Structure formats: structure tokens, C-alpha cells
Amino acid sequence: MIYDYLVIRFGEIAIKGKNKKTFVIKLEKDVREKLSRFTRLEIKRHYDDIEIKLNGEDGQAVIKILQSVFGIQNISSAIKAGKDLDSIREGILRIVSEETEAKTFKIAARRKDKRFPIHGSELNRELGAWVLTHCDRLSVDVHHPDLMLRVEVGVHETRIYGHEYRGAGGLPVGTSGKLLLMLSGGIDSPVAGYLMAKRGAVIEAIHFQSPPYTSDRAKQKVIDLTKKLQSFGGKINLHLVPFTNAQLAIRDQVPEDYRVTMMRRLMFRIAEKVAAKTGALAIATGESLGQVASQTLESMNTINQVTNLPILRPLIAMDKLDISRIAKQIDTYDISIRPYEDCCTIFLPKAPRTRPDRKHAAHFESFLDSDALVDEAVQGVETLTIDGRENEDAFSSLL
């Protein structure tokens, strides 16, 4: 790789005003943590970007990892030159001579240091003419160039940028508080967790299991899904809730068509108590409007009644094809379709109520000793901490 530097640019972070510094510091911390195995890197935070001096490290490997870090808009390969025209020309020619696959180019120059005597538009013409004179294979294309050469004349030096790589976008994880993700073994909830992490949320996950009706393989599936999510957002605590007794009570004491509604209401009661213990400020689910009986507006309204926490549904307007596409891109799809049932798929009624009434739900819930069932489940929670660095390259297929 001919480039000596990588330059990370911010997206949404750049418009955070007085809070910008907090976001940039958190992003720098995430970058350093992700790149810790590259011991020769020099990482320097500036107001508008983060600069990485490679010092011989594999630039492509570093870029792949950076593409999984939320908060990065793009990553540019760069070299540095002096502030005189001859040095800038030499740097431009160095990049052009190595980018042999490019057939067209464009120069985009600007002066950050207004004392530099050549204006940006004039510098564009000067450097463009220089390239055309010294490289016969290249022609100018100002709309869709194969190679965009950005020149930035600073106070002390000039940066010349070559390739630009798309970043993950979003906000650094940890800048938007903590939430509790209701993580099933299905396709939807891992995608919801991924999208919430992209918005800067710290994820804690809760999963309901009903042994012996659910197996250890179903539990392992959820652990594997959590590992995938962890690679995008840092350490995740996975709270495994024993839900068998609650489901048996619902099966025995609630009319069949209201069983799903009762199950979800108890789940939210339990999740609210776990959230309080962990400091989570909201509950996130993988629900999509109208996808199943418990995801109609009437069902969600009736189920929401039991909790005062905000319920976040990032997939609410997405269809199954959209959700599955993202699941494949973040490498959770193949895990989610493993044929091991979770608690949501057992004791299912033949015709679940799609428009449950709040008053009826409260009446049927009075048949249960809900407080005791919730307390029993919360006391039996097993918490696993998932903290590894698997699948740092999983993001590359999104870009």
C-alpha cells in the first residue's frame, strides 16, 4: 500500500455542536480498542478527523476493522506532502503512478491555510494539467472519476487523499445510553439490536428459555447471536430467564386465544425489572407491524400496558425481506434459522387473538399470580458476559 496515513471522517458527529468533543473522544477510544493489535499505529485526534499513521502496518486490514466501528462516515487513504507546489505535484504523481487501474480522475483541492498563495480553483487546474501531462492513460471526469484526488493544504503540511472507503455511520456505541434487547432465536431481534447499537446504544440482552421444552442448542444459538452483535457494539451481558413455570401457568389458566398476549405481558414485566437492575432506560424488540398476531397495533397497545419503560421497535416499518437482507449482511441469518425452538414457539394457540382488548387481558391476567411468577423468573436469571472480538470483518458486506 503506497499510502502512509488513514484519515477517519465523522458523519452525524460533526453536527453535534457543543457536544461534538464528547462524541469524538468516545469514537477515538473505540478506534484505539478495535485496532489495539496493530502495535505500530500512531493515532491522533483532531477537531475534524482522526488521523492514523500506519508505520508499515497493513492498511487494508486496518480499514476493514474501521468499517465496523459506528460513528465513522468514511476512511480515506492519504499521503503527506510539503506546502510548496513541487512537493504537492510529486505526491500527486506518486499516487497516480500506483493507481494503475484508474482511467479517469478528478482533482478537488482546498486551502485550509488561506496564506497559501494559490486559490483552490487555480490549484485544481494546475494539478490537473500536471497529471494530464505526465500520465497519458488518464483523462478528466468531473462527475464519476475512477480516482478522486483530494488535496488539502493545511497550516503545516498538505494532505493528498486517494481511495475513500465507506464507514459504518451512526453514532459511537455508548453515546446514547443503555437499553435491554429482547433477543429471541429468530431473525428479527438480532437485526433490531444491531440497528440500536448503530444509534449509539449500549446493548444488554434478555432471552426467555423454557426447559425442558427448549434445548441447550436453542440456548447456544442465542449465545452465538449475541457474539455476532458483540462484535459491532462491545461487551454484552446476556440475561437468560427461566420461563417454564410462567408458560405452564398461562397454558393452564388463560383462554387459548389470549395466551400469546399474556406471555408477552409477563415478558415485559420481567424485562422491566431486569432493566431496572442493569440501568437500561428502554426495552428494544424486533417487532414489525402486522407481522404476527402479537405485532398488530392492538396487540402492542395491550402488551405495552404493563410497563412504563419506552419500547423501541427499530424494525416496525420493515418487511421480512428487508430484515432478512440485513441479517445476512451482519452474519446472523444462518444462526437464526437453525431449527431449535425458543419459548415463543411452544404452546402456540391455533388462532391467537390479533386484536386483544386491554380490559379482557387484565381480567385474564387476574387468573395468574403474576407478581410471584415475575419474581421467580427474575430471581432465576443467569447472566453471561459476551466479551470477545469475533467477526470484526462482518461489516464489510454492508459497504
C-alpha positions in Angstrom: 0.0 0.0 0.0 1.5 3.3 -1.1 -0.4 5.4 1.5 1.3 6.3 4.8 -1.9 7.5 6.6 -5.6 6.8 7.0 -7.9 9.7 7.9 -11.2 9.0 9.6 -14.0 11.5 9.0 -17.2 11.9 11.0 -20.8 12.0 9.8 -23.5 12.9 12.2 -21.0 13.6 14.9 -19.9 16.7 13.0 -23.2 18.5 13.7 -23.3 17.8 17.5 -22.3 21.4 18.3 -21.0 21.8 21.9 -21.3 18.0 22.5 -19.1 17.1 19.5 -16.0 16.7 21.5 -17.6 14.1 23.8 -18.6 12.0 20.7 -15.2 12.4 19.1 -13.4 11.3 22.3 -15.6 8.2 22.5 -15.0 7.4 18.9 -11.3 7.7 19.3 -11.5 5.3 22.3 -13.4 2.8 20.2 -10.9 3.1 17.3 -7.9 2.5 19.6 -9.6 -0.5 21.2 -10.5 -2.1 17.9 -7.0 -1.5 16.5 -5.1 -2.5 19.6 -3.4 -5.5 18.0 -1.7 -3.2 15.5 1.1 -2.0 17.8 2.9 0.3 15.3 0.0 2.6 14.6 0.0 6.2 15.7 -3.5 7.6 16.3 -4.1 11.3 16.7 -7.4 13.0 17.2 -8.1 16.4 15.6 -11.2 18.6 15.7 -12.5 17.5 12.3 -11.0 14.0 11.9 -8.9 11.2 13.4 -5.5 10.6 11.7 -3.8 7.2 11.7 -0.1 6.9 10.8 0.4 3.3 9.6 4.2 2.9 10.1 4.2 -0.2 8.0 1.1 -1.9 9.3 -1.3 -3.5 6.8 -3.6 -0.6 5.7 -6.3 -2.8 4.2 -6.6 -4.9 7.3 -6.9 -1.7 9.4 -9.6 -0.3 7.1 -11.7 -3.5 7.3 -11.8 -3.2 11.1 -12.5 0.5 11.0 -15.5 -0.2 8.7 -17.2 -2.0 11.7 -16.9 1.0 14.0 -20.1 3.0 14.4 -19.6 6.8 14.2 -17.2 6.7 11.2 -18.6 8.2 7.9 -15.6 7.4 5.7 -12.0 6.4 5.8 -9.5 8.0 3.3 -6.1 6.7 2.3 -3.6 9.6 2.3 0.0 10.7 1.9 1.5 13.9 3.2 3.5 16.5 1.2 5.0 19.9 1.8 3.3 23.2 1.2 5.2 24.0 -2.0 3.7 23.3 -5.4 6.6 20.9 -6.4 6.1 18.8 -3.4 2.3 18.6 -4.0 2.9 17.6 -7.6 5.3 14.9 -6.6 2.8 13.5 -4.2 0.0 13.5 -6.8 2.3 11.8 -9.3 3.2 9.1 -6.7 -0.5 8.2 -6.2 -1.3 8.3 -9.9 1.6 6.1 -10.8 0.5 3.4 -8.4 -3.3 3.5 -9.1 -2.8 1.7 -12.4 -6.4 0.6 -12.8 -7.8 4.1 -12.9 -8.7 5.5 -16.3 -10.2 8.8 -15.2 -9.5 11.3 -12.4 -10.6 14.5 -10.8 -8.7 16.9 -8.6 -10.5 18.6 -5.7 -8.2 21.0 -3.8 -8.9 23.4 -1.0 -6.8 25.7 1.2 -7.3 25.3 4.9 -4.4 27.8 5.2 -5.5 30.9 3.4 -2.0 32.2 3.4 -1.2 29.6 0.7 -0.8 31.8 -2.5 -2.7 29.6 -4.9 -6.5 29.5 -4.7 -8.4 26.2 -4.7 -9.8 26.5 -8.3 -6.4 27.6 -9.6 -4.7 24.7 -7.8 -7.3 22.3 -9.4 -6.3 23.5 -12.9 -2.6 23.4 -12.2 -2.5 19.9 -10.7 -5.0 18.5 -13.3 -2.8 19.8 -16.1 0.2 18.3 -14.4 -1.4 14.8 -14.3 -2.5 15.0 -17.9 1.0 16.0 -19.0 2.7 13.2 -17.1 0.2 10.3 -17.4 -1.2 9.5 -20.9 -3.6 6.8 -19.7 -5.7 9.2 -17.6 -8.5 11.6 -18.7 -10.6 14.0 -16.6 -14.1 13.0 -15.5 -15.6 15.5 -13.1 -18.8 13.5 -12.4 -17.8 9.9 -12.0 -14.0 9.6 -11.8 -12.2 6.3 -11.1 -9.8 8.2 -8.9 -10.7 11.2 -6.8 -7.6 13.1 -5.7 -8.4 15.4 -2.8 -5.7 17.9 -1.9 -5.9 19.7 1.5 -3.3 22.4 2.1 -3.1 22.9 5.9 -1.1 25.2 8.1 1.9 22.9 8.4 1.6 20.4 5.6 -0.5 19.1 2.7 -2.6 16.0 2.8 -3.3 14.2 -0.5 -6.1 11.7 -0.4 -6.6 8.8 -2.7 -9.1 6.0 -2.1 -12.1 6.7 0.1 -13.9 3.8 1.9 -17.4 3.9 3.3 -17.7 3.7 7.0 -20.4 2.3 9.3 -22.1 5.6 10.0 -24.3 6.1 13.1 -23.0 7.1 16.5 -20.3 5.7 18.7 -21.7 2.9 21.0 -22.2 4.3 24.5 -23.2 7.8 23.5 -27.0 7.1 23.6 -27.4 5.3 26.9 -28.2 1.7 27.6 -31.2 -0.5 26.6 -32.4 -4.0 27.1 -32.9 -6.0 23.9 -35.5 -8.8 23.9 -33.4 -11.3 22.0 -35.2 -14.4 20.7 -33.6 -17.0 18.5 -35.3 -15.6 15.4 -34.2 -13.4 12.5 -35.7 -10.1 13.6 -34.4 -9.3 17.1 -30.6 -9.5 16.3 -31.2 -7.0 13.5 -33.0 -4.7 15.9 -30.0 -4.9 18.3 -27.6 -4.1 15.5 -29.6 -1.1 14.5 -29.9 0.2 18.0 -26.1 -0.2 18.5 -25.6 1.8 15.3 -27.6 4.6 17.0 -25.1 4.6 19.9 -26.9 2.5 22.4 -25.2 0.1 24.8 -27.0 -3.3 24.4 -27.9 -5.7 27.3 -29.9 -8.7 26.0 -32.6 -10.7 27.7 -33.7 -14.2 26.4 -36.5 -16.3 27.7 -36.0 -20.1 27.9 -38.4 -22.9 28.9 -36.5 -26.1 29.6 -37.2 -28.9 29.0 -39.3 -27.6 26.2 -36.4 -25.6 24.8 -33.0 -27.3 24.5 -29.4 -26.3 25.2 -28.9 -26.0 21.4 -31.5 -23.2 21.4 -29.6 -21.5 24.2 -26.3 -21.9 22.3 -28.0 -20.3 19.3 -28.8 -17.2 21.3 -25.3 -17.1 22.7 -23.9 -17.2 19.2 -26.2 -14.4 18.1 -25.0 -12.3 21.0 -21.4 -12.9 19.9 -22.2 -11.5 16.5 -23.8 -8.4 18.0 -20.9 -8.0 20.4 -18.5 -7.6 17.5 -20.3 -4.5 16.5 -21.0 -2.9 19.8 -18.7 -4.1 22.5 -19.4 -6.2 25.6 -22.9 -7.5 26.0 -24.5 -9.0 29.1 -26.9 -11.8 28.1 -29.6 -12.4 30.8 -31.2 -15.9 30.5 -34.6 -16.0 32.1 -36.3 -19.3 33.2 -39.8 -19.0 31.8 -41.2 -22.5 32.0 -43.4 -22.1 35.1 -44.9 -18.9 33.7 -45.7 -20.5 30.4 -47.3 -23.6 32.1 -49.5 -21.3 34.2 -50.6 -19.4 31.1 -51.3 -22.6 29.3 -53.4 -23.9 32.2 -55.3 -20.8 33.3 -55.7 -18.4 30.3 -58.1 -18.9 27.3 -56.2 -20.2 24.4 -56.6 -17.1 22.1 -55.1 -14.8 24.8 -52.0 -17.0 25.6 -49.6 -15.1 23.4 -50.8 -11.8 24.8 -50.3 -13.0 28.4 -46.9 -14.4 27.6 -45.8 -11.1 26.1 -47.2 -9.1 29.0 -45.3 -11.3 31.5 -42.1 -11.0 29.4 -42.3 -7.2 29.6 -42.9 -7.2 33.3 -39.8 -9.4 33.8 -37.8 -7.3 31.3 -38.7 -4.1 33.2 -37.3 -5.5 36.4 -34.1 -6.7 34.8 -33.7 -3.3 33.1 -34.0 -1.6 36.5 -31.2 -3.8 37.8 -28.9 -3.1 34.8 -29.6 0.6 34.4 -31.3 0.2 31.0 -33.6 3.1 30.1 -35.7 1.3 27.4 -36.6 -2.1 26.0 -36.0 -2.9 22.4 -37.7 -5.6 20.4 -37.6 -7.0 16.8 -41.3 -6.4 16.2 -42.6 -5.4 12.7 -46.1 -4.0 12.4 -48.6 -6.7 11.4 -46.0 -9.5 11.0 -47.7 -11.8 13.6 -50.6 -11.8 16.0 -48.7 -10.1 18.8 -47.4 -7.3 16.5 -50.7 -5.6 15.5 -51.3 -2.2 16.9 -54.0 -3.5 19.2 -51.7 -6.2 20.5 -48.8 -3.9 21.1 -51.1 -1.4 22.8 -52.4 -4.1 25.1 -49.0 -5.6 25.8 -47.4 -2.1 26.5 -49.8 -1.5 29.3 -47.8 -3.4 31.8 -44.6 -1.3 31.6 -43.7 2.3 31.9 -40.4 2.0 30.0 -40.1 3.2 26.4 -40.5 0.3 23.9 -38.2 0.8 20.9 -39.1 -1.1 17.7 -36.5 -0.2 15.1 -38.0 -2.7 12.6 -41.5 -1.5 12.9 -41.9 -0.4 9.3 -39.7 -3.0 7.6 -40.9 -6.2 5.9 -39.4 -9.6 6.3 -37.3 -9.4 3.1 -35.6 -6.1 4.3 -35.0 -7.6 7.7 -33.6 -10.9 6.3 -31.3 -8.9 4.0 -29.7 -7.1 6.9 -29.5 -10.3 8.9 -27.5 -11.9 6.1 -25.2 -8.9 5.8 -24.4 -8.9 9.5 -24.0 -12.7 9.5 -26.8 -13.6 11.9 -29.2 -15.1 9.4 -27.7 -18.6 9.3 -27.6 -18.8 13.1 -31.2 -17.6 13.4 -32.6 -20.3 11.0 -31.0 -23.2 13.0 -34.0 -25.5 13.7 -34.0 -25.2 17.5 -37.2 -23.8 19.0 -37.3 -20.9 21.6 -40.1 -20.4 24.1 -42.1 -18.2 21.8 -42.8 -21.2 19.5 -44.1 -23.6 22.2 -47.8 -23.8 23.4 -48.9 -21.7 20.5 -52.6 -21.5 20.0 -54.2 -22.4 16.7 -55.9 -19.0 16.4 -54.2 -16.3 18.6 -56.2 -13.1 19.2 -54.9 -10.4 16.8 -56.9 -7.5 18.4 -56.8 -8.2 22.2 -58.7 -5.9 24.4 -56.9 -4.3 27.4 -59.8 -5.0 29.8 -60.0 -8.6 28.8 -56.3 -9.0 29.1 -56.3 -7.6 32.6 -59.2 -9.8 33.5 -57.5 -13.0 32.3 -54.2 -11.9 33.9 -56.0 -11.9 37.3 -56.2 -15.7 37.0 -52.4 -15.8 37.3 -50.2 -15.0 40.3 -48.3 -12.6 38.1 -46.1 -11.0 40.7 -44.9 -14.4 42.0 -44.2 -15.6 38.5 -42.3 -12.5 37.7 -40.3 -12.6 40.9 -39.5 -16.3 40.4 -38.2 -15.6 36.9 -36.1 -12.6 37.9 -34.5 -14.5 40.8 -33.6 -17.3 38.5 -31.9 -15.2 35.8 -28.5 -16.5 34.6 -26.2 -13.7 33.2 -23.5 -14.4 30.7 -21.0 -11.7 29.7 -20.1 -11.9 26.0 -16.8 -10.0 25.5 -14.8 -11.2 22.5 -13.6 -9.8 19.2 -15.1 -12.2 16.8 -16.2 -11.2 13.3 -14.7 -7.8 13.1 -14.8 -8.0 9.3 -18.5 -8.9 9.2 -19.4 -5.4 8.3 -17.6 -5.3 5.0 -20.5 -6.9 3.2 -22.7 -3.9 4.1 -20.5 -1.4 2.3 
